[in-house]
Each structure stands twice: as C-alpha cells, then as structure tokens.
Amino acid sequence: MQDYEIINKIKSNGICAIVRGTSADQMRKVAESLLKGGVNTIEVTFNTPGAAGMIEQLSKEYGKEMVIGAGTVLDSETARIAILSGATFILSPTLNLKVIEICQRYSVVMVPGVATPTEALTAWENGARIVKIFPAGVFGAKYIKQLKGPLPQIDVMAVGAVNSSNLRELFIAGACSAGIGGDLVNANLVEEGNFDEISNRAETFVKIVKEVRSST
C-alpha cells in the first residue's frame, strides 16, 4: 500500500488506538475488540517489550483489516526495525529529521510529535504530511485551531490526554485524527479480560468523530 493511501486511511478512520504494555498473547484480543468497535488503526509503542514481534503478528493477521503502526519511535534505528516488522506508519513524541528521512526512503508514513509552529513547519518541509500535536489534551483545542490558521496545509493528529470529553472539540478545531491510549486500550481492562468494554469505548470514540464530521 502506498504512503498516501495510508495517510488517507489514518484520516478516514479518525481514531488511532495506542497500545502500550500489552503482551503478545493479549494483542490478538485487543485487535479484535478494536475492530468490533469500529477502530481499525492501531499503534504499538516501542517501549512495549516485544513490540516488533507484535507488529509483525498484527501485520500478518490483520494487515488487510487494520492500519498498523509503531509508536514511541525515537531514532532511525528503531524506525528501521519497525518498518522491517511491517509497520506502515511511524509515530514519535518528538521531531527527529533522521526518522522522517528513513521513513521517506521506504515510503512509510511518519507522524512526528511537534509542539510549536516552527516544529510543525520544519516537519512539513522535510516530508511529514501529518504532525502529532503532543500533548494535545494539555494544549487544548484552541491551540490546534490557532496553529491551523497560518498552516492550513498541515494535517494534525491530536495525541496525549485525549478522551471522550475533549475529542469533539479537538476535531472541531481541525484535528484529522486522534491517538488514544489508556482511555481506549486501558491496561486494567486488558488484564481483567474485559475486551467488551474496549469495544464499547471504541464505538463511543468513533461515534463522536462521525457526529462531528457529519455536522461540518
């Protein structure tokens, strides 16, 4: 799949589930619960033990149903491991131009973390077509709206402290997608085996995005 197709899918899906600290045995159930709830974009963070293997597993089993990415990628070496494991997009909490460069080399979408207009434009000028405002829940929806004013060409993914209370405002402000971690794939729910609740939460987030898009 081409990188522009991945970008379109990320934007179309609207919700990216951030999975951190989950075991390989639990990953399949997490993926199934997300799909059941309508979320088909998933990010496995690289500070999760065995992340590369889990990305490879997801790619083999759910590559046709889900867009599978790697998160918390801090350097080009880790990015290359993620790409070889099957990740079709890479996310980072920071802006690292070498990571953008290696992702471009292999036609993999890179979503770098930015916190200022200068960082956002630098990422764009070096090839990133979506930037990750992090932590979006702390900056707030007004920040995204103000950022999009002079930089309307840059798509924004809202990540960090995003939940059902602020998701609507973040999309109204101009976010094209949102990365949601503990409020979606909650570690306690996973440990309890309460995957139905994860599906319910996924449905709630997807519904909010659809409502915003249908009203604008």
N, C-alpha and C positions, 0 to 999 in steps of 0.2 A: 504494500500500500504506500502511495506517495505521501510525502510530508504534508502537502496541502490538504490531502484527504483526511489525515489525522487531525489537523487543525480544525477542519470543518466538523469532524465528529466530536471533538472536545467541546467546541462551541455549541453544537446542536444538542449534545447530551446535557450540558449545563452544570451537572454535578459530577465532581471527581471525588471518589471515596479514597481517603488516605488511610492506609492500613499500616500500623506500626506495632511491632512487638508480638505479632501473631505467629503461631507455629505453623510449620508446613502441613501438619495434619488438620489444622483448623482452616487453612486457607481455602480449600475447596468449598467448605460450607459457607464461608464468608462470601465468596464469589457468587454462589448460588442464591444466597439471601439478598444480595445486592441486585442481581438480575431479576429476581422475583419482585423486588420493589421498584424496578424501573431504572436503576442506576447501572450503566454499562461502561463507565470509565473508572479505572482503578489504578492507584499509585501505591507501590510497595516501597517503603522508605529503606534506605540503605544503612540505617542504624538499627535495622532489624536483623538479628542473626539468621544467616541462610537466605538473605534477600534475593541473591542472584538465582539460587535454585528455585525459589518460589515464583520468580518472574518467568523462569523457563517453564515451570509447570503450568502456570496460568496461560502462557503463550501457546503451549501445545494443546491444552484442553479447552481454552475459551477464546483463542485468538480470533475466531470468526464472529464471536458474540460481543466481545469486550475490547475496549482500547486499553492496553496495558502499559503502564509507565513505571519509572523508577524515581523515587524522591530522595531528598536529603543527599543529593549528589554534589559533593564539594570540590571535586577536581576532575581533570580529564581522564586520569587513570580509572577512576570509579565509573565515569561515564562510559568508557570503552567496555568495561566488564558488563555494565547494564545493557549496552547495545548488543553485545555478543550473547547475552542471555535472552534476548528477544524483546526488550523494551522498545516501544515505538515513540515514546516521548520521555523527556528527562526534565525533572524539576529540581530547583535548588532554592534554598532560603537566601542565597546571595548572588551577586553578579560576578561571574568569572568568565572572561572572554575566551579563555582556552577551552572551556567546556562548550561554549557556543560554537567555537571553531570545529571541534571534533564531531559535534552533532551535525553540523552542516556537511562535513566531509562524508558522513554516512547517511545523509538525508533523514535524520531523526529530529523530531521537533524538540526544541529546547525552550523551557519556560523558566527564565531566571528570576530570582527574587530581587525586587527593587523597592526603594523607599523614598526616592526623590525624582523630580522631573529629569534631572541630569542623568541619573542612572537609567531611567526608562528610555530616554532618547539614545543613550550610549548602547543599550541592549538592542534597540531597533536598528541603529546604524550598523551594527555588527551582525545582523541577520535574524535576531529573535523577532517573531511575529506575534507572540503573546508574552506579556510580562506578568509576573506574580507580585501583586501588592501584598506585602507581608510585614507585620501582621495586620490584615485588613480590618479585623474586628476592633483593633485598637485605634487605627487611623480613622475609621468610620466611613460611612457612605459619602459624606460631604467631601472627603479628600479625593475619592475616586472621581466625583463629578468635577471638581476643580482641576484635577490632572487631565481629564479628558477634554477640557476646554481648549487648551492650546495644542494638545496632542491627540486629536480625534482619530488619527490613523492607527494608533496603538491599541490592540485589544488587551483587556485586563482580566486576569483571573484573581479573584479575591480569596486569600488563604490566611488562616490564622485567626482563631477565636470567632469563626463563622458558625452561626447556629440558626435555628428556626426563627429566632426573634429579630435578627438583623439581616437575614438573607434577602428578604423582599427589597429592603431599602438599598442594599448593595447592587442588586440588579437594576433597579430603577435608576440608580446613579450612573450606570454604564458598564458594570461588570458583564463579561460574556460567559463567565463560568465561575464556579466556586469550588475550592478544595475543602472538604470537611472531614475531620478526623474523629476525635473522641465523641462528638455529638452524633455521629453516624455509626462507625465501627467501634463501638465502645468496648474497651478491654474487659470490663466486668461482664458484659453481656456475652462476649465470646467465651469467657471462662465458664460461665453458667450454662452455655449451650443454648442461650435464648436468641436463636437466629431469626425467629419470627418478629421479634422486636426490632431487629436491624432492618428487616424488610419493611416494617411499618414506618420506621424513621426515614428510610429511603423514599417511600411513597410520599411522605409529607414534604420532603425537600423538593422532589420532582414536581409535585402539585403546585408548590409556591412558584417555581420557575415558570411553569406553564401559565399560571394565572397572570404573572407579570407580563409575559410575552404576548398573551392574548389581549391585554388591555393597553398595549403601547403600539 
